[in-house]
Amino acid sequence: MMLRAAIVEADYVYSEYLNGLLLRWAGGRAELMVSVFVSGGELADSLAKMSEYDIVFMDVSSGQTDGILASKRLRETGYQNLLVLTSAFSDRACEGYSVNAYRYYVKPVMPEQIKECMDYALSQKTGRYFQYTYRRVTERIAFSDIIYFESIQHYIDIHTTEGSVRMKGTLREVQKQCPANFLRCQRSYIVNMDCVLLKRGSQLKLVSGKEINIAPRYLKSVTDAMGI
């Protein structure tokens, strides 16, 4: 699995140190691509061009740019993933709450601190995808792209915004991977509730146009999830 990390650090020597810690963590765990920026403004411009990072290490004093202000700009561009603030001093730690920072570390950042952050980033990314293996090929699909799962005999059809793919398995196995917004609505279907357009009686209409009947045993959980 590929992770993307960004380092915002004006000090070249320290950015190389941090980069080394990240690459050491990645060995044997995950593929890792690290980008280094000398200012928060440079990173924000990159994000605005649709680059996405799973985790950003932001120096509070990143060159001529205030790291807290740069972090606010990042959040305003829509960046929602992990943000870790670093600083030579602890006096601005409380400001981390204003940008929803995952951690605030006083330099030098230690290997065990990098491990904590990167382990969490990896777990977060893993949780955003449904992974399956079919005919010896392993694939991953973002849960946000999945509309519903349909069980057909010994197979599962995964219906997405881009079309449908097939895997071998059971809905019980599928459910173990799914986040809370994926609900069983009858024996043969698990539905992404974020893709429900409307509920009419005991029937759901999905964004794809598909209409699915809700079995009586699942009606309450579906109704509760929709806040009805």
C-alpha positions, -999 to +999 in steps of 0.1 A: +000+000+000+013+035-009+014+063+016+022+099+008+039+121+034+048+157+032+075+175+052+073+213+056+106+223+070+129+252+060+160+236+077+175+212+051+194+192+076+164+186+098+142+178+068+167+151+058+167+138+094+129+135+094+129+120+059+153+093+071+131+084+100+101+081+077+119+058+053+132+037+081+096+033+094+084+023+059+109-005+054+088-037+052+056-020+062+044+001+032+055+019+001+062+055+010+066+086-011+079+117+008+077+153-006+097+181+011+085+217+010+103+247+024+071+266+033+035+259+042+024+281+013+043+259-012+025+229+002-009+245+000-003+254-036+005+218-043-027+206-025-047+230-045-035+212-077-051+180-064-020+164-048-031+145-017-010+135+013-019+110+040+001+129+066+018+163+068+046+172+092+045+210+095+072+230+112+055+258+132+082+282+119+084+270+083+107+296+066+090+330+062+055+314+067+039+309+101+032+272+104-001+276+122-014+300+096-001+277+068-020+248+085-052+268+085-047+275+048-042+238+043-075+230+061-092+256+040-081+239+008-100+208+020-071+188+034-087+165+060-059+140+067-033+139+095-014+170+104+015+168+128+031+201+141+067+202+150+086+230+167+118+238+187+095+252+215+063+240+232+048+275+237+023+271+207+011+236+214-024+248+223-028+264+189-027+229+174-063+225+184-074+253+160-061+233+130-071+198+143-035+187+146-030+150+154+002+157+174+025+185+184+061+174+189+090+194+202+121+188+181+139+166+177+111+142+168+119+107+180+117+074+160+089+061+183+069+093+177+072+088+139+061+052+144+030+062+163+020+088+136+028+066+106+011+035+121-020+055+126-018+070+091-015+035+077-045+022+097-066+052+085-058+046+049-064+009+051-098+016+066-109+038+036-107+009+011-124-024+006-099-050-004-106-083-020-088-110-040-103-128-070-085-151-094-052-144-076-055-106-082-059-083-052-078-051-057-088-022-035-118+001-040-125+032-020-156+028+001-168+062-011-171+048-046-191+017-036-229+020-039-239-015-027-228-051-025-250-078-040-248-115-032-254-139-061-250-175-051-213-179-041-202-145-055-204-109-045-210-082-071-196-048-060-216-020-076-196+012-078-199+046-094-177+033-122-195+000-128-195-034-113-169-060-104-172-095-090-155-114-062-160-147-045-172-146-009-201-140+014-218-108+027-209-118+062-172-116+052-178-083+034-196-068+064-165-073+085-145-048+064-173-022+059-176+010+079-207+019+099-225+036+070-228+002+051-259-016+063-274-050+055-310-043+043-319-079+032-303-113+027-286-103-006-277-067-002-254-044+018-260-007+010-239+024+014-264+046+032-246+077+018-258+066-016-295+064-007-316+090-024-349+082-007-368+057+014-404+050+004-421+026+028-398-005+029-379+004-003-347+023-009-338+041-040-301+045-046-281+071-066-276+046-094-314+043-098-314+008-082-344+001-059-340-024-031-366-038-007-358-037+030-364-070+048-385-066+080-356-077+103-334-048+089-361-021+087-354-006+121-316-003+117-320+013+082-347+037+095-325+047+125-295+053+102-315+077+081-327+095+112-364+089+104 
